[in-house]
Amino acid sequence: MGFWKNLFNGTGGTAIATADSALGVSTQVIGEAANPRAKAGIESRITFRKDRNIDLYELEELCDAVGWSRRPLRKVKKAIEHSFLVVTMWEVRGNYRRMVGFSRATSDHAFNATIWDVVIHPDFQSRGLGKALMQNIVRELRREDISNITLFADPQVVKFYQGLGFKPDPEGIKGMFWYPNSRY
Ligand SMILES: CC(C)(COP(=O)(O)OP(=O)(O)OC[C@H]1O[C@@H](n2cnc3c(N)ncnc32)[C@H](O)[C@@H]1OP(=O)(O)O)[C@@H](O)C(=O)NCCC(=O)NCCS
């Protein structure tokens, strides 16, 4: 695991603010779930947060774990800084914490938001936590009165998002992409 880099101090939000004395950072816990990997006798929980106290190397490890291509960290840092909302999921055992889920959304702050980079560590998949992470980010966007929430689903996860109420191509609308090598 990479060293803790306190790159993003908490920004905005109405979440419950909690002082994290172990790390000396301010965290905003917005929800909790039972830890499906908790061992008997060890207090362990899953928390959802929307502060940006994110170790970029830890995030890179999480993305590596699901086989995503690496992206330049300076660009990842910029993308996080300029996102409207970032919701992360953590396994917490005493002072130990580990990021096990990540998601973020960009927005025009009024009508539209698009969710990006939804990921759950493989050790924690298939236990309802991806659904909980998505419910958290959608709830936070709804709290900001954003009503048009979109995302781009990889083919193998279309059903996952459908199960959460997302509709592919509503009324025949197609997502369209322009790439640098496109002809126009
Ligand atoms: C996609 C991902 C976030 C799902 O997280 P998860 O924690 O495994 O999902 P959950 O356990 O919360 O599943 C919730 C529901 O979706 C279903 N589901 C999960 N992944 C699914 C998939 N790939 N296809 C179809 N259904 C899926 C589950 O069966 C469950 O159904 P239920 O509510 O009827 O029981 C996770 O598998 C992941 O990080 N994958 C790699 C990264 C990725 O592909 N991200 C999406 C990029 S667009």
PDBQT file of the ligand as one rigid body, heavy atoms in Angstrom, charges set to zero:
ROOT
HETATM    1  C1  LIG A 201     -19.520  -3.701 -11.001  1.00  0.00    +0.000 C 
HETATM    2  C2  LIG A 201     -19.175  -3.726  -9.516  1.00  0.00    +0.000 C 
HETATM    3  C3  LIG A 201     -18.995  -2.281  -9.031  1.00  0.00    +0.000 C 
HETATM    4  C4  LIG A 201     -20.325  -4.391  -8.754  1.00  0.00    +0.000 C 
HETATM    5  O1  LIG A 201     -20.046  -4.367  -7.364  1.00  0.00    +0.000 OA
HETATM    6  P1  LIG A 201     -20.477  -5.589  -6.409  1.00  0.00    +0.000 P 
HETATM    7  O2  LIG A 201     -20.202  -5.171  -5.018  1.00  0.00    +0.000 OA
HETATM    8  O3  LIG A 201     -19.851  -6.825  -6.888  1.00  0.00    +0.000 OA
HETATM    9  O4  LIG A 201     -22.045  -5.655  -6.693  1.00  0.00    +0.000 OA
HETATM   10  P2  LIG A 201     -23.188  -6.030  -5.642  1.00  0.00    +0.000 P 
HETATM   11  O5  LIG A 201     -22.765  -7.220  -4.855  1.00  0.00    +0.000 OA
HETATM   12  O6  LIG A 201     -23.591  -4.824  -4.883  1.00  0.00    +0.000 OA
HETATM   13  O7  LIG A 201     -24.364  -6.441  -6.620  1.00  0.00    +0.000 OA
HETATM   14  C5  LIG A 201     -25.637  -5.822  -6.591  1.00  0.00    +0.000 C 
HETATM   15  C6  LIG A 201     -26.537  -6.552  -7.543  1.00  0.00    +0.000 C 
HETATM   16  O8  LIG A 201     -25.997  -6.446  -8.884  1.00  0.00    +0.000 OA
HETATM   17  C7  LIG A 201     -25.744  -7.745  -9.407  1.00  0.00    +0.000 C 
HETATM   18  N1  LIG A 201     -24.494  -7.662 -10.151  1.00  0.00    +0.000 N 
HETATM   19  C8  LIG A 201     -23.280  -7.322  -9.683  1.00  0.00    +0.000 A 
HETATM   20  N2  LIG A 201     -22.385  -7.330 -10.682  1.00  0.00    +0.000 NA
HETATM   21  C9  LIG A 201     -23.062  -7.685 -11.791  1.00  0.00    +0.000 A 
HETATM   22  C10 LIG A 201     -22.699  -7.876 -13.151  1.00  0.00    +0.000 A 
HETATM   23  N3  LIG A 201     -21.429  -7.694 -13.562  1.00  0.00    +0.000 N 
HETATM   24  N4  LIG A 201     -23.654  -8.234 -14.026  1.00  0.00    +0.000 NA
HETATM   25  C11 LIG A 201     -24.927  -8.395 -13.634  1.00  0.00    +0.000 A 
HETATM   26  N5  LIG A 201     -25.344  -8.238 -12.346  1.00  0.00    +0.000 NA
HETATM   27  C12 LIG A 201     -24.409  -7.884 -11.455  1.00  0.00    +0.000 A 
HETATM   28  C13 LIG A 201     -25.632  -8.664  -8.218  1.00  0.00    +0.000 C 
HETATM   29  O9  LIG A 201     -25.942  -9.980  -8.558  1.00  0.00    +0.000 OA
HETATM   30  C14 LIG A 201     -26.623  -8.046  -7.263  1.00  0.00    +0.000 C 
HETATM   31  O10 LIG A 201     -27.929  -8.461  -7.643  1.00  0.00    +0.000 OA
HETATM   32  P3  LIG A 201     -29.107  -8.606  -6.521  1.00  0.00    +0.000 P 
HETATM   33  O11 LIG A 201     -29.322  -7.244  -5.943  1.00  0.00    +0.000 OA
HETATM   34  O12 LIG A 201     -30.256  -9.110  -7.325  1.00  0.00    +0.000 OA
HETATM   35  O13 LIG A 201     -28.584  -9.580  -5.519  1.00  0.00    +0.000 OA
HETATM   36  C15 LIG A 201     -17.903  -4.556  -9.228  1.00  0.00    +0.000 C 
HETATM   37  O14 LIG A 201     -18.091  -5.865  -9.725  1.00  0.00    +0.000 OA
HETATM   38  C16 LIG A 201     -16.632  -3.970  -9.819  1.00  0.00    +0.000 C 
HETATM   39  O15 LIG A 201     -15.976  -3.136  -9.208  1.00  0.00    +0.000 OA
HETATM   40  N6  LIG A 201     -16.255  -4.452 -11.016  1.00  0.00    +0.000 N 
HETATM   41  C17 LIG A 201     -15.002  -4.024 -11.643  1.00  0.00    +0.000 C 
HETATM   42  C18 LIG A 201     -15.032  -2.577 -12.063  1.00  0.00    +0.000 C 
HETATM   43  C19 LIG A 201     -16.158  -2.278 -13.016  1.00  0.00    +0.000 C 
HETATM   44  O16 LIG A 201     -16.394  -3.004 -13.978  1.00  0.00    +0.000 OA
HETATM   45  N7  LIG A 201     -16.841  -1.140 -12.764  1.00  0.00    +0.000 N 
HETATM   46  C20 LIG A 201     -17.906  -0.654 -13.599  1.00  0.00    +0.000 C 
HETATM   47  C21 LIG A 201     -17.336   0.168 -14.724  1.00  0.00    +0.000 C 
HETATM   48  S1  LIG A 201     -18.648   0.815 -15.759  1.00  0.00    +0.000 SA
ENDROOT
TORSDOF 0
